Each structure stands twice: as structure tokens, then as C-alpha cells.
Amino acid sequence: CLDFYFYRSLSLGGEHMTYPKSVNSYAVGFILSLLLTVAAYLFVVEHLLAGEVLIFAIVCLAIIQFYVQAIFFLHLGRGYGALMKFWLFALTVVIIAVFIGGTIWIMYDLNYHMTPEQINSYLNDQGSF
């Protein structure tokens, strides 16, 4: 029934999962990731670009590397259930962003509502000063 279908579709040996068994896929992904990392490193260390152009180039290389790793290592975009895997991955990213954003928002809000006297009192009680 449903549990058995769910188990078979999640297990690595199930007939519904089609992961690439080839080492070539992993080798290509590794080489592309290595080249993108070395390119970003050289842009910064050798000062090949400056200012905003450097930041733009590094962000572009990071986005390309994210895509390469999602395709070659996380296997998003290929095989059975690729759309479902993509949406699960997107939901994970959204949940993590909500946690991080909420944490930063709460910390900022707490800092905003504390007076300097309260901050000094708290730091003195903690033994920081």
C-alpha cells in the first residue's frame, strides 16, 4: 500500500530512483567545481578585477557553482521525481532563510528596545567589563 510505495520510492535500490551510476558525472562535477573555485580565488588574489566588478564576478561564479553542485552532486534536475526533489530543496532553503531572518530580526529588535543603561548593566552582570 502507500507505506510500501513510499519506502520503495525513497530507497536507493527502488525502481523509481534513477541516480547516475557513472563516475564520469561525479568527475565532471568535481572538475567544474574545482575550476570555478580556482577562478574565484585567482580573481581575488591576483587582483584581476577591482571593486564592484570583482564582487559581481564572484557572485556569478558562486551561482554557477551552486548550479553545478545541484546538478552533479545533489542530482536535482535529472531522473524520476526531479520536480519533487527541486521543490523539497526549495522548501528547505526557504525554511532555513526564515530561521536565519527571524533570528536576525529578533536580535535587532531586542537591541533596538534596550537602553544603553540596560546594555551596560547586562554586560556588567555577565562579567564582560
Phi and psi in radians as a Rosetta constraint file:
Dihedral C 1 N 2 CA 2 C 2 CIRCULARHARMONIC -1.142 0.35
Dihedral N 2 CA 2 C 2 N 3 CIRCULARHARMONIC -0.723 0.35
Dihedral C 2 N 3 CA 3 C 3 CIRCULARHARMONIC -1.079 0.35
Dihedral N 3 CA 3 C 3 N 4 CIRCULARHARMONIC -0.748 0.35
Dihedral C 3 N 4 CA 4 C 4 CIRCULARHARMONIC -1.138 0.35
Dihedral N 4 CA 4 C 4 N 5 CIRCULARHARMONIC -0.729 0.35
Dihedral C 4 N 5 CA 5 C 5 CIRCULARHARMONIC -1.103 0.35
Dihedral N 5 CA 5 C 5 N 6 CIRCULARHARMONIC -0.745 0.35
Dihedral C 5 N 6 CA 6 C 6 CIRCULARHARMONIC -1.108 0.35
Dihedral N 6 CA 6 C 6 N 7 CIRCULARHARMONIC -0.767 0.35
Dihedral C 6 N 7 CA 7 C 7 CIRCULARHARMONIC -1.092 0.35
Dihedral N 7 CA 7 C 7 N 8 CIRCULARHARMONIC -0.781 0.35
Dihedral C 7 N 8 CA 8 C 8 CIRCULARHARMONIC -1.163 0.35
Dihedral N 8 CA 8 C 8 N 9 CIRCULARHARMONIC -0.614 0.35
Dihedral C 8 N 9 CA 9 C 9 CIRCULARHARMONIC -1.325 0.35
Dihedral N 9 CA 9 C 9 N 10 CIRCULARHARMONIC -0.396 0.35
Dihedral C 9 N 10 CA 10 C 10 CIRCULARHARMONIC -1.608 0.35
Dihedral N 10 CA 10 C 10 N 11 CIRCULARHARMONIC -0.451 0.35
Dihedral C 10 N 11 CA 11 C 11 CIRCULARHARMONIC -1.250 0.35
Dihedral N 11 CA 11 C 11 N 12 CIRCULARHARMONIC 2.616 0.35
Dihedral C 11 N 12 CA 12 C 12 CIRCULARHARMONIC -1.181 0.35
Dihedral N 12 CA 12 C 12 N 13 CIRCULARHARMONIC -0.464 0.35
Dihedral C 12 N 13 CA 13 C 13 CIRCULARHARMONIC -1.575 0.35
Dihedral N 13 CA 13 C 13 N 14 CIRCULARHARMONIC -0.002 0.35
Dihedral C 13 N 14 CA 14 C 14 CIRCULARHARMONIC -1.181 0.35
Dihedral N 14 CA 14 C 14 N 15 CIRCULARHARMONIC 2.689 0.35
Dihedral C 14 N 15 CA 15 C 15 CIRCULARHARMONIC -1.294 0.35
Dihedral N 15 CA 15 C 15 N 16 CIRCULARHARMONIC -0.220 0.35
Dihedral C 15 N 16 CA 16 C 16 CIRCULARHARMONIC -1.498 0.35
Dihedral N 16 CA 16 C 16 N 17 CIRCULARHARMONIC -0.313 0.35
Dihedral C 16 N 17 CA 17 C 17 CIRCULARHARMONIC -1.637 0.35
Dihedral N 17 CA 17 C 17 N 18 CIRCULARHARMONIC 2.314 0.35
Dihedral C 17 N 18 CA 18 C 18 CIRCULARHARMONIC -2.229 0.35
Dihedral N 18 CA 18 C 18 N 19 CIRCULARHARMONIC 1.436 0.35
Dihedral C 18 N 19 CA 19 C 19 CIRCULARHARMONIC -1.552 0.35
Dihedral N 19 CA 19 C 19 N 20 CIRCULARHARMONIC 2.513 0.35
Dihedral C 19 N 20 CA 20 C 20 CIRCULARHARMONIC -1.180 0.35
Dihedral N 20 CA 20 C 20 N 21 CIRCULARHARMONIC 2.215 0.35
Dihedral C 20 N 21 CA 21 C 21 CIRCULARHARMONIC -1.580 0.35
Dihedral N 21 CA 21 C 21 N 22 CIRCULARHARMONIC -0.103 0.35
Dihedral C 21 N 22 CA 22 C 22 CIRCULARHARMONIC -1.388 0.35
Dihedral N 22 CA 22 C 22 N 23 CIRCULARHARMONIC 2.412 0.35
Dihedral C 22 N 23 CA 23 C 23 CIRCULARHARMONIC -1.271 0.35
Dihedral N 23 CA 23 C 23 N 24 CIRCULARHARMONIC -0.410 0.35
Dihedral C 23 N 24 CA 24 C 24 CIRCULARHARMONIC -1.042 0.35
Dihedral N 24 CA 24 C 24 N 25 CIRCULARHARMONIC -0.667 0.35
Dihedral C 24 N 25 CA 25 C 25 CIRCULARHARMONIC -1.094 0.35
Dihedral N 25 CA 25 C 25 N 26 CIRCULARHARMONIC -0.783 0.35
Dihedral C 25 N 26 CA 26 C 26 CIRCULARHARMONIC -1.195 0.35
Dihedral N 26 CA 26 C 26 N 27 CIRCULARHARMONIC -0.655 0.35
Dihedral C 26 N 27 CA 27 C 27 CIRCULARHARMONIC -1.140 0.35
Dihedral N 27 CA 27 C 27 N 28 CIRCULARHARMONIC -0.756 0.35
Dihedral C 27 N 28 CA 28 C 28 CIRCULARHARMONIC -1.113 0.35
Dihedral N 28 CA 28 C 28 N 29 CIRCULARHARMONIC -0.766 0.35
Dihedral C 28 N 29 CA 29 C 29 CIRCULARHARMONIC -1.091 0.35
Dihedral N 29 CA 29 C 29 N 30 CIRCULARHARMONIC -0.714 0.35
Dihedral C 29 N 30 CA 30 C 30 CIRCULARHARMONIC -1.130 0.35
Dihedral N 30 CA 30 C 30 N 31 CIRCULARHARMONIC -0.787 0.35
Dihedral C 30 N 31 CA 31 C 31 CIRCULARHARMONIC -1.135 0.35
Dihedral N 31 CA 31 C 31 N 32 CIRCULARHARMONIC -0.752 0.35
Dihedral C 31 N 32 CA 32 C 32 CIRCULARHARMONIC -1.103 0.35
Dihedral N 32 CA 32 C 32 N 33 CIRCULARHARMONIC -0.741 0.35
Dihedral C 32 N 33 CA 33 C 33 CIRCULARHARMONIC -1.113 0.35
Dihedral N 33 CA 33 C 33 N 34 CIRCULARHARMONIC -0.718 0.35
Dihedral C 33 N 34 CA 34 C 34 CIRCULARHARMONIC -1.110 0.35
Dihedral N 34 CA 34 C 34 N 35 CIRCULARHARMONIC -0.771 0.35
Dihedral C 34 N 35 CA 35 C 35 CIRCULARHARMONIC -1.109 0.35
Dihedral N 35 CA 35 C 35 N 36 CIRCULARHARMONIC -0.725 0.35
Dihedral C 35 N 36 CA 36 C 36 CIRCULARHARMONIC -1.164 0.35
Dihedral N 36 CA 36 C 36 N 37 CIRCULARHARMONIC -0.669 0.35
Dihedral C 36 N 37 CA 37 C 37 CIRCULARHARMONIC -1.157 0.35
Dihedral N 37 CA 37 C 37 N 38 CIRCULARHARMONIC -0.785 0.35
Dihedral C 37 N 38 CA 38 C 38 CIRCULARHARMONIC -1.124 0.35
Dihedral N 38 CA 38 C 38 N 39 CIRCULARHARMONIC -0.675 0.35
Dihedral C 38 N 39 CA 39 C 39 CIRCULARHARMONIC -1.087 0.35
Dihedral N 39 CA 39 C 39 N 40 CIRCULARHARMONIC -0.798 0.35
Dihedral C 39 N 40 CA 40 C 40 CIRCULARHARMONIC -1.107 0.35
Dihedral N 40 CA 40 C 40 N 41 CIRCULARHARMONIC -0.715 0.35
Dihedral C 40 N 41 CA 41 C 41 CIRCULARHARMONIC -1.080 0.35
Dihedral N 41 CA 41 C 41 N 42 CIRCULARHARMONIC -0.799 0.35
Dihedral C 41 N 42 CA 42 C 42 CIRCULARHARMONIC -1.161 0.35
Dihedral N 42 CA 42 C 42 N 43 CIRCULARHARMONIC -0.644 0.35
Dihedral C 42 N 43 CA 43 C 43 CIRCULARHARMONIC -1.003 0.35
Dihedral N 43 CA 43 C 43 N 44 CIRCULARHARMONIC -0.706 0.35
Dihedral C 43 N 44 CA 44 C 44 CIRCULARHARMONIC -1.405 0.35
Dihedral N 44 CA 44 C 44 N 45 CIRCULARHARMONIC -0.838 0.35
Dihedral C 44 N 45 CA 45 C 45 CIRCULARHARMONIC -1.237 0.35
Dihedral N 45 CA 45 C 45 N 46 CIRCULARHARMONIC -0.726 0.35
Dihedral C 45 N 46 CA 46 C 46 CIRCULARHARMONIC -1.535 0.35
Dihedral N 46 CA 46 C 46 N 47 CIRCULARHARMONIC 0.000 0.35
Dihedral C 46 N 47 CA 47 C 47 CIRCULARHARMONIC 0.938 0.35
Dihedral N 47 CA 47 C 47 N 48 CIRCULARHARMONIC 0.796 0.35
Dihedral C 47 N 48 CA 48 C 48 CIRCULARHARMONIC -1.251 0.35
Dihedral N 48 CA 48 C 48 N 49 CIRCULARHARMONIC -0.513 0.35
Dihedral C 48 N 49 CA 49 C 49 CIRCULARHARMONIC -2.244 0.35
Dihedral N 49 CA 49 C 49 N 50 CIRCULARHARMONIC 2.802 0.35
Dihedral C 49 N 50 CA 50 C 50 CIRCULARHARMONIC -2.313 0.35
Dihedral N 50 CA 50 C 50 N 51 CIRCULARHARMONIC 2.612 0.35
Dihedral C 50 N 51 CA 51 C 51 CIRCULARHARMONIC 1.132 0.35
Dihedral N 51 CA 51 C 51 N 52 CIRCULARHARMONIC -2.335 0.35
Dihedral C 51 N 52 CA 52 C 52 CIRCULARHARMONIC -1.175 0.35
Dihedral N 52 CA 52 C 52 N 53 CIRCULARHARMONIC -0.514 0.35
Dihedral C 52 N 53 CA 53 C 53 CIRCULARHARMONIC -1.139 0.35
Dihedral N 53 CA 53 C 53 N 54 CIRCULARHARMONIC -0.685 0.35
Dihedral C 53 N 54 CA 54 C 54 CIRCULARHARMONIC -1.106 0.35
Dihedral N 54 CA 54 C 54 N 55 CIRCULARHARMONIC -0.794 0.35
Dihedral C 54 N 55 CA 55 C 55 CIRCULARHARMONIC -1.088 0.35
Dihedral N 55 CA 55 C 55 N 56 CIRCULARHARMONIC -0.761 0.35
Dihedral C 55 N 56 CA 56 C 56 CIRCULARHARMONIC -1.079 0.35
Dihedral N 56 CA 56 C 56 N 57 CIRCULARHARMONIC -0.743 0.35
Dihedral C 56 N 57 CA 57 C 57 CIRCULARHARMONIC -1.135 0.35
Dihedral N 57 CA 57 C 57 N 58 CIRCULARHARMONIC -0.730 0.35
Dihedral C 57 N 58 CA 58 C 58 CIRCULARHARMONIC -1.172 0.35
Dihedral N 58 CA 58 C 58 N 59 CIRCULARHARMONIC -0.697 0.35
Dihedral C 58 N 59 CA 59 C 59 CIRCULARHARMONIC -1.117 0.35
Dihedral N 59 CA 59 C 59 N 60 CIRCULARHARMONIC -0.734 0.35
Dihedral C 59 N 60 CA 60 C 60 CIRCULARHARMONIC -1.094 0.35
Dihedral N 60 CA 60 C 60 N 61 CIRCULARHARMONIC -0.758 0.35
Dihedral C 60 N 61 CA 61 C 61 CIRCULARHARMONIC -1.115 0.35
Dihedral N 61 CA 61 C 61 N 62 CIRCULARHARMONIC -0.643 0.35
Dihedral C 61 N 62 CA 62 C 62 CIRCULARHARMONIC -1.151 0.35
Dihedral N 62 CA 62 C 62 N 63 CIRCULARHARMONIC -0.714 0.35
Dihedral C 62 N 63 CA 63 C 63 CIRCULARHARMONIC -1.147 0.35
Dihedral N 63 CA 63 C 63 N 64 CIRCULARHARMONIC -0.739 0.35
Dihedral C 63 N 64 CA 64 C 64 CIRCULARHARMONIC -1.113 0.35
Dihedral N 64 CA 64 C 64 N 65 CIRCULARHARMONIC -0.728 0.35
Dihedral C 64 N 65 CA 65 C 65 CIRCULARHARMONIC -1.166 0.35
Dihedral N 65 CA 65 C 65 N 66 CIRCULARHARMONIC -0.651 0.35
Dihedral C 65 N 66 CA 66 C 66 CIRCULARHARMONIC -1.043 0.35
Dihedral N 66 CA 66 C 66 N 67 CIRCULARHARMONIC -0.777 0.35
Dihedral C 66 N 67 CA 67 C 67 CIRCULARHARMONIC -1.101 0.35
Dihedral N 67 CA 67 C 67 N 68 CIRCULARHARMONIC -0.784 0.35
Dihedral C 67 N 68 CA 68 C 68 CIRCULARHARMONIC -1.053 0.35
Dihedral N 68 CA 68 C 68 N 69 CIRCULARHARMONIC -0.793 0.35
Dihedral C 68 N 69 CA 69 C 69 CIRCULARHARMONIC -1.225 0.35
Dihedral N 69 CA 69 C 69 N 70 CIRCULARHARMONIC -0.598 0.35
Dihedral C 69 N 70 CA 70 C 70 CIRCULARHARMONIC -1.155 0.35
Dihedral N 70 CA 70 C 70 N 71 CIRCULARHARMONIC -0.646 0.35
Dihedral C 70 N 71 CA 71 C 71 CIRCULARHARMONIC -1.383 0.35
Dihedral N 71 CA 71 C 71 N 72 CIRCULARHARMONIC -0.875 0.35
Dihedral C 71 N 72 CA 72 C 72 CIRCULARHARMONIC -1.470 0.35
Dihedral N 72 CA 72 C 72 N 73 CIRCULARHARMONIC -0.512 0.35
Dihedral C 72 N 73 CA 73 C 73 CIRCULARHARMONIC -1.910 0.35
Dihedral N 73 CA 73 C 73 N 74 CIRCULARHARMONIC -0.680 0.35
Dihedral C 73 N 74 CA 74 C 74 CIRCULARHARMONIC -1.559 0.35
Dihedral N 74 CA 74 C 74 N 75 CIRCULARHARMONIC -0.182 0.35
Dihedral C 74 N 75 CA 75 C 75 CIRCULARHARMONIC 1.027 0.35
Dihedral N 75 CA 75 C 75 N 76 CIRCULARHARMONIC 0.661 0.35
Dihedral C 75 N 76 CA 76 C 76 CIRCULARHARMONIC -1.474 0.35
Dihedral N 76 CA 76 C 76 N 77 CIRCULARHARMONIC 2.347 0.35
Dihedral C 76 N 77 CA 77 C 77 CIRCULARHARMONIC 1.726 0.35
Dihedral N 77 CA 77 C 77 N 78 CIRCULARHARMONIC 0.005 0.35
Dihedral C 77 N 78 CA 78 C 78 CIRCULARHARMONIC -2.328 0.35
Dihedral N 78 CA 78 C 78 N 79 CIRCULARHARMONIC 2.621 0.35
Dihedral C 78 N 79 CA 79 C 79 CIRCULARHARMONIC 1.383 0.35
Dihedral N 79 CA 79 C 79 N 80 CIRCULARHARMONIC -2.987 0.35
Dihedral C 79 N 80 CA 80 C 80 CIRCULARHARMONIC -1.187 0.35
Dihedral N 80 CA 80 C 80 N 81 CIRCULARHARMONIC 2.362 0.35
Dihedral C 80 N 81 CA 81 C 81 CIRCULARHARMONIC 1.274 0.35
Dihedral N 81 CA 81 C 81 N 82 CIRCULARHARMONIC 0.417 0.35
Dihedral C 81 N 82 CA 82 C 82 CIRCULARHARMONIC -1.078 0.35
Dihedral N 82 CA 82 C 82 N 83 CIRCULARHARMONIC -0.672 0.35
Dihedral C 82 N 83 CA 83 C 83 CIRCULARHARMONIC -1.163 0.35
Dihedral N 83 CA 83 C 83 N 84 CIRCULARHARMONIC -0.694 0.35
Dihedral C 83 N 84 CA 84 C 84 CIRCULARHARMONIC -1.141 0.35
Dihedral N 84 CA 84 C 84 N 85 CIRCULARHARMONIC -0.728 0.35
Dihedral C 84 N 85 CA 85 C 85 CIRCULARHARMONIC -1.100 0.35
Dihedral N 85 CA 85 C 85 N 86 CIRCULARHARMONIC -0.676 0.35
Dihedral C 85 N 86 CA 86 C 86 CIRCULARHARMONIC -1.101 0.35
Dihedral N 86 CA 86 C 86 N 87 CIRCULARHARMONIC -0.808 0.35
Dihedral C 86 N 87 CA 87 C 87 CIRCULARHARMONIC -1.182 0.35
Dihedral N 87 CA 87 C 87 N 88 CIRCULARHARMONIC -0.604 0.35
Dihedral C 87 N 88 CA 88 C 88 CIRCULARHARMONIC -1.147 0.35
Dihedral N 88 CA 88 C 88 N 89 CIRCULARHARMONIC -0.699 0.35
Dihedral C 88 N 89 CA 89 C 89 CIRCULARHARMONIC -1.136 0.35
Dihedral N 89 CA 89 C 89 N 90 CIRCULARHARMONIC -0.768 0.35
Dihedral C 89 N 90 CA 90 C 90 CIRCULARHARMONIC -1.098 0.35
Dihedral N 90 CA 90 C 90 N 91 CIRCULARHARMONIC -0.694 0.35
Dihedral C 90 N 91 CA 91 C 91 CIRCULARHARMONIC -1.130 0.35
Dihedral N 91 CA 91 C 91 N 92 CIRCULARHARMONIC -0.678 0.35
Dihedral C 91 N 92 CA 92 C 92 CIRCULARHARMONIC -1.076 0.35
Dihedral N 92 CA 92 C 92 N 93 CIRCULARHARMONIC -0.765 0.35
Dihedral C 92 N 93 CA 93 C 93 CIRCULARHARMONIC -1.097 0.35
Dihedral N 93 CA 93 C 93 N 94 CIRCULARHARMONIC -0.723 0.35
Dihedral C 93 N 94 CA 94 C 94 CIRCULARHARMONIC -1.128 0.35
Dihedral N 94 CA 94 C 94 N 95 CIRCULARHARMONIC -0.760 0.35
Dihedral C 94 N 95 CA 95 C 95 CIRCULARHARMONIC -1.097 0.35
Dihedral N 95 CA 95 C 95 N 96 CIRCULARHARMONIC -0.764 0.35
Dihedral C 95 N 96 CA 96 C 96 CIRCULARHARMONIC -1.115 0.35
Dihedral N 96 CA 96 C 96 N 97 CIRCULARHARMONIC -0.704 0.35
Dihedral C 96 N 97 CA 97 C 97 CIRCULARHARMONIC -1.124 0.35
Dihedral N 97 CA 97 C 97 N 98 CIRCULARHARMONIC -0.668 0.35
Dihedral C 97 N 98 CA 98 C 98 CIRCULARHARMONIC -1.143 0.35
Dihedral N 98 CA 98 C 98 N 99 CIRCULARHARMONIC -0.747 0.35
Dihedral C 98 N 99 CA 99 C 99 CIRCULARHARMONIC -1.093 0.35
Dihedral N 99 CA 99 C 99 N 100 CIRCULARHARMONIC -0.818 0.35
Dihedral C 99 N 100 CA 100 C 100 CIRCULARHARMONIC -1.179 0.35
Dihedral N 100 CA 100 C 100 N 101 CIRCULARHARMONIC -0.806 0.35
Dihedral C 100 N 101 CA 101 C 101 CIRCULARHARMONIC -1.088 0.35
Dihedral N 101 CA 101 C 101 N 102 CIRCULARHARMONIC -0.732 0.35
Dihedral C 101 N 102 CA 102 C 102 CIRCULARHARMONIC -1.123 0.35
Dihedral N 102 CA 102 C 102 N 103 CIRCULARHARMONIC -0.692 0.35
Dihedral C 102 N 103 CA 103 C 103 CIRCULARHARMONIC -1.115 0.35
Dihedral N 103 CA 103 C 103 N 104 CIRCULARHARMONIC -0.796 0.35
Dihedral C 103 N 104 CA 104 C 104 CIRCULARHARMONIC -1.129 0.35
Dihedral N 104 CA 104 C 104 N 105 CIRCULARHARMONIC -0.705 0.35
Dihedral C 104 N 105 CA 105 C 105 CIRCULARHARMONIC -1.092 0.35
Dihedral N 105 CA 105 C 105 N 106 CIRCULARHARMONIC -0.800 0.35
Dihedral C 105 N 106 CA 106 C 106 CIRCULARHARMONIC -1.117 0.35
Dihedral N 106 CA 106 C 106 N 107 CIRCULARHARMONIC -0.773 0.35
Dihedral C 106 N 107 CA 107 C 107 CIRCULARHARMONIC -1.102 0.35
Dihedral N 107 CA 107 C 107 N 108 CIRCULARHARMONIC -0.732 0.35
Dihedral C 107 N 108 CA 108 C 108 CIRCULARHARMONIC -1.119 0.35
Dihedral N 108 CA 108 C 108 N 109 CIRCULARHARMONIC -0.754 0.35
Dihedral C 108 N 109 CA 109 C 109 CIRCULARHARMONIC -1.134 0.35
Dihedral N 109 CA 109 C 109 N 110 CIRCULARHARMONIC -0.708 0.35
Dihedral C 109 N 110 CA 110 C 110 CIRCULARHARMONIC -1.126 0.35
Dihedral N 110 CA 110 C 110 N 111 CIRCULARHARMONIC -0.724 0.35
Dihedral C 110 N 111 CA 111 C 111 CIRCULARHARMONIC -1.145 0.35
Dihedral N 111 CA 111 C 111 N 112 CIRCULARHARMONIC -0.660 0.35
Dihedral C 111 N 112 CA 112 C 112 CIRCULARHARMONIC -1.138 0.35
Dihedral N 112 CA 112 C 112 N 113 CIRCULARHARMONIC -0.650 0.35
Dihedral C 112 N 113 CA 113 C 113 CIRCULARHARMONIC -1.532 0.35
Dihedral N 113 CA 113 C 113 N 114 CIRCULARHARMONIC -0.097 0.35
Dihedral C 113 N 114 CA 114 C 114 CIRCULARHARMONIC -1.592 0.35
Dihedral N 114 CA 114 C 114 N 115 CIRCULARHARMONIC 2.387 0.35
Dihedral C 114 N 115 CA 115 C 115 CIRCULARHARMONIC -1.431 0.35
Dihedral N 115 CA 115 C 115 N 116 CIRCULARHARMONIC 2.805 0.35
Dihedral C 115 N 116 CA 116 C 116 CIRCULARHARMONIC -1.010 0.35
Dihedral N 116 CA 116 C 116 N 117 CIRCULARHARMONIC -0.602 0.35
Dihedral C 116 N 117 CA 117 C 117 CIRCULARHARMONIC -1.139 0.35
Dihedral N 117 CA 117 C 117 N 118 CIRCULARHARMONIC -0.703 0.35
Dihedral C 117 N 118 CA 118 C 118 CIRCULARHARMONIC -1.139 0.35
Dihedral N 118 CA 118 C 118 N 119 CIRCULARHARMONIC -0.688 0.35
Dihedral C 118 N 119 CA 119 C 119 CIRCULARHARMONIC -1.130 0.35
Dihedral N 119 CA 119 C 119 N 120 CIRCULARHARMONIC -0.818 0.35
Dihedral C 119 N 120 CA 120 C 120 CIRCULARHARMONIC -1.093 0.35
Dihedral N 120 CA 120 C 120 N 121 CIRCULARHARMONIC -0.727 0.35
Dihedral C 120 N 121 CA 121 C 121 CIRCULARHARMONIC -1.088 0.35
Dihedral N 121 CA 121 C 121 N 122 CIRCULARHARMONIC -0.756 0.35
Dihedral C 121 N 122 CA 122 C 122 CIRCULARHARMONIC -1.119 0.35
Dihedral N 122 CA 122 C 122 N 123 CIRCULARHARMONIC -0.777 0.35
Dihedral C 122 N 123 CA 123 C 123 CIRCULARHARMONIC -1.141 0.35
Dihedral N 123 CA 123 C 123 N 124 CIRCULARHARMONIC -0.667 0.35
Dihedral C 123 N 124 CA 124 C 124 CIRCULARHARMONIC -1.154 0.35
Dihedral N 124 CA 124 C 124 N 125 CIRCULARHARMONIC -0.678 0.35
Dihedral C 124 N 125 CA 125 C 125 CIRCULARHARMONIC -1.148 0.35
Dihedral N 125 CA 125 C 125 N 126 CIRCULARHARMONIC -0.531 0.35
Dihedral C 125 N 126 CA 126 C 126 CIRCULARHARMONIC -1.448 0.35
Dihedral N 126 CA 126 C 126 N 127 CIRCULARHARMONIC -0.201 0.35
Dihedral C 126 N 127 CA 127 C 127 CIRCULARHARMONIC 1.435 0.35
Dihedral N 127 CA 127 C 127 N 128 CIRCULARHARMONIC 0.413 0.35
Dihedral C 127 N 128 CA 128 C 128 CIRCULARHARMONIC -1.346 0.35
Dihedral N 128 CA 128 C 128 N 129 CIRCULARHARMONIC -0.542 0.35
